[in-house]
Amino acid sequence: MTDGTTWLAAPQSVAFGGYHVVLARGLSSEELADRLAATLLYKADHVVVAVGEHTGDSLLELMDDTYDDAFDGIGLRLGRADDWTYAVAYGGWQGEFGPPAQVSRNGAHVCLLEYEEENGKPVPPQFEYFHDGRLLSACNLHLDASWGYQGVDGEPGTAARLQQMLTVAGLPDPERDEREVHRTALGIVEKFFGLSLPKDRIVSGTLPAVLLEPA
């Protein structure tokens, strides 16, 4: 059973600090993890190290034991929902991954949903969708100009259709609560691209987990 994506808008929905979720169609879990490791910025090349099945809490505990502080490492929990493979990031992922264009090479569809909830700037929740290395659409899910751009960017036809759906839903709306805007925008993106994530499995269940370790 899958639950869409709107539940991500709840406070601390995945882990302390927000969420970084990548969904991919056309890739296995192993391929997705390998491609994400290759996009890490500022650090040495990384390899993917399997560490068994974990809840989010038990993966963070393992990372605390491994690195002394979970935020000194990056872990992924991996799964599948309908046609989508997904990876949920834990630890110090903020600002460490490059754009997922390369993850989508050779025909893959890749969607990034990210929110640095504890960033004091603040950073709005972000959405990006790539296919075969091309950006089809991207926006900040508050639909405001707070982070350098307003509205939907990307391939003109796709971006315009998504923008129309957001406009029909009354967004942007500076008078509406930001978390409600976040939830509404997630629901529209979910419907437009057919996205789905299993809430209970991610929040409280176990999933195969990996660490992204320097090579």
C-alpha positions as CSV (number, residue, x, y, z in Angstrom):
1,M,0.0,0.0,0.0
2,T,1.3,3.5,-0.9
3,D,0.3,6.8,0.5
4,G,1.3,9.5,-2.0
5,T,3.7,12.2,-0.9
6,T,1.6,14.8,1.0
7,W,2.5,13.3,4.3
8,L,6.1,14.6,3.8
9,A,4.7,18.1,4.7
10,A,4.1,17.0,8.3
11,P,6.7,18.4,10.8
12,Q,9.7,16.0,11.1
13,S,8.0,13.5,8.8
14,V,11.0,11.4,8.0
15,A,13.9,12.5,10.4
16,F,15.2,15.4,12.3
17,G,16.3,18.1,9.9
18,G,13.7,17.6,7.1
19,Y,13.7,15.2,4.2
20,H,15.7,14.3,1.1
21,V,13.8,11.7,-1.0
22,V,14.7,10.6,-4.5
23,L,12.2,8.5,-6.6
24,A,13.3,6.8,-9.8
25,R,11.5,4.9,-12.5
26,G,13.7,2.6,-14.6
27,L,16.4,2.0,-11.9
28,S,16.9,-0.8,-9.3
29,S,17.6,0.2,-5.7
30,E,21.2,-0.7,-6.2
31,E,21.5,1.4,-9.4
32,L,19.8,4.4,-7.6
33,A,22.1,4.2,-4.6
34,D,25.2,4.0,-6.9
35,R,24.1,6.9,-9.0
36,L,23.3,9.0,-5.9
37,A,26.7,8.3,-4.4
38,A,28.3,9.5,-7.6
39,T,26.6,12.9,-7.3
40,L,28.0,13.7,-3.8
41,L,29.8,17.1,-3.8
42,Y,32.9,18.4,-2.0
43,K,34.2,15.1,-0.9
44,A,36.1,12.1,-2.3
45,D,34.5,9.4,-4.4
46,H,32.1,7.2,-2.5
47,V,31.1,3.6,-2.5
48,V,27.9,2.1,-1.3
49,V,28.1,-0.2,1.7
50,A,25.1,-2.3,2.6
51,V,24.3,-2.4,6.3
52,G,21.2,-4.6,6.4
53,E,17.6,-3.7,7.2
54,H,17.0,-0.7,9.4
55,T,14.3,1.7,10.6
56,G,15.2,5.4,10.4
57,D,16.1,5.5,14.1
58,S,18.2,2.4,14.0
59,L,20.1,3.6,10.9
60,L,20.9,6.9,12.7
61,E,22.0,5.0,15.8
62,L,24.4,2.9,13.6
63,M,25.7,6.1,12.0
64,D,26.3,7.6,15.5
65,D,28.3,4.5,16.4
66,T,30.2,4.6,13.1
67,Y,31.0,8.3,12.8
68,D,30.6,9.5,16.4
69,D,27.9,11.8,15.0
70,A,25.3,10.6,12.5
71,F,25.5,14.0,10.8
72,D,29.2,13.3,9.8
73,G,28.0,10.6,7.4
74,I,25.2,9.9,4.9
75,G,23.0,6.9,4.8
76,L,20.1,5.8,2.5
77,R,17.1,3.6,3.1
78,L,15.9,2.0,-0.1
79,G,12.6,0.6,-1.2
80,R,10.0,0.3,-4.0
81,A,6.5,1.7,-4.3
82,D,4.4,0.7,-7.4
83,D,6.7,1.7,-10.4
84,W,9.0,3.8,-8.3
85,T,12.2,2.9,-6.6
86,Y,13.0,5.4,-3.8
87,A,15.9,6.4,-1.6
88,V,15.5,8.3,1.7
89,A,18.6,10.1,3.0
90,Y,19.8,10.3,6.6
91,G,22.6,12.1,8.4
92,G,24.4,15.0,7.0
93,W,22.9,15.1,3.5
94,Q,22.1,18.8,3.5
95,G,23.9,20.5,0.6
96,E,25.9,17.3,-0.2
97,F,24.1,16.0,-3.3
98,G,24.4,17.6,-6.7
99,P,21.4,17.9,-9.1
100,P,20.0,14.5,-10.1
101,A,20.4,15.1,-13.8
102,Q,23.1,12.4,-14.1
103,V,21.0,10.0,-12.0
104,S,18.4,10.2,-14.8
105,R,20.7,9.3,-17.6
106,N,19.9,6.5,-20.1
107,G,16.2,7.0,-20.0
108,A,15.5,7.0,-16.2
109,H,12.8,9.2,-14.6
110,V,14.0,10.8,-11.4
111,C,12.2,13.1,-8.9
112,L,13.8,14.9,-6.0
113,L,11.7,16.1,-3.0
114,E,13.8,18.0,-0.4
115,Y,13.2,20.1,2.6
116,E,15.8,21.4,4.9
117,E,13.4,22.0,7.8
118,E,16.0,23.1,10.3
119,N,17.8,25.5,8.0
120,G,17.5,29.0,9.6
121,K,17.6,30.9,6.3
122,P,14.9,29.5,5.7
123,V,14.9,27.3,2.6
124,P,11.6,26.4,1.1
125,P,10.8,22.8,0.2
126,Q,12.1,21.9,-3.3
127,F,10.9,19.7,-6.2
128,E,12.8,18.7,-9.3
129,Y,11.9,16.2,-12.0
130,F,14.4,14.9,-14.6
131,H,14.2,12.5,-17.5
132,D,17.2,11.2,-19.4
133,G,19.3,14.1,-18.2
134,R,16.8,16.8,-19.0
135,L,15.0,19.0,-16.5
136,L,11.2,18.7,-17.1
137,S,10.1,20.8,-14.2
138,A,11.3,22.3,-10.9
139,C,9.9,24.7,-8.3
140,N,10.1,25.6,-4.7
141,L,6.9,24.2,-3.1
142,H,6.0,27.4,-1.4
143,L,5.6,28.9,-4.9
144,D,7.1,32.2,-3.8
145,A,10.1,34.2,-4.7
146,S,11.9,33.6,-1.5
147,W,14.7,31.4,-3.0
148,G,15.7,33.1,-6.2
149,Y,12.8,32.1,-8.5
150,Q,9.0,32.0,-8.6
151,G,6.8,29.5,-10.4
152,V,7.7,26.4,-12.3
153,D,10.9,26.1,-14.4
154,G,11.9,23.4,-16.9
155,E,10.8,22.1,-20.3
156,P,8.1,24.6,-21.5
157,G,5.2,22.2,-22.1
158,T,5.6,20.2,-18.9
159,A,6.3,23.2,-16.7
160,A,3.3,25.1,-18.1
161,R,0.9,22.2,-17.5
162,L,2.2,21.8,-13.9
163,Q,2.0,25.6,-13.4
164,Q,-1.6,25.6,-14.6
165,M,-2.6,22.9,-12.0
166,L,-0.9,24.9,-9.2
167,T,-2.6,28.1,-10.3
168,V,-6.0,26.4,-10.4
169,A,-5.3,25.3,-6.8
170,G,-4.9,29.0,-5.8
171,L,-1.1,28.9,-5.5
172,P,0.9,30.9,-4.8
173,D,-1.1,32.3,-1.9
174,P,0.9,34.4,0.6
175,E,-2.0,34.5,3.0
176,R,-2.2,30.7,3.3
177,D,-0.2,28.8,6.0
178,E,3.2,27.7,4.5
179,R,2.8,24.1,5.6
180,E,-0.7,23.9,4.0
181,V,0.9,25.4,0.8
182,H,3.6,22.8,1.0
183,R,1.1,20.0,1.4
184,T,-1.1,21.2,-1.4
185,A,1.8,21.6,-3.8
186,L,3.1,18.1,-3.0
187,G,-0.4,16.7,-3.8
188,I,-0.4,18.4,-7.2
189,V,3.1,17.2,-8.0
190,E,2.1,13.7,-6.8
191,K,-0.9,13.7,-9.1
192,F,0.8,15.1,-12.1
193,F,3.7,12.6,-12.1
194,G,2.0,9.7,-10.4
195,L,4.4,9.7,-7.4
196,S,3.9,7.4,-4.4
197,L,5.6,6.6,-1.1
198,P,4.6,4.2,1.7
199,K,4.4,6.3,4.8
200,D,4.3,3.5,7.5
201,R,7.2,1.6,5.9
202,I,9.4,4.7,5.8
203,V,8.4,6.2,9.1
204,S,8.2,3.1,11.3
205,G,9.1,0.1,9.3
206,T,12.4,-1.5,8.2
207,L,14.0,-1.1,4.8
208,P,17.4,-2.1,3.3
209,A,19.9,0.5,4.2
210,V,23.3,1.6,2.9
211,L,26.1,4.0,4.0
212,L,27.9,6.2,1.4
213,E,31.5,5.7,2.4
214,P,34.6,7.4,0.9
215,A,36.3,5.1,-1.5
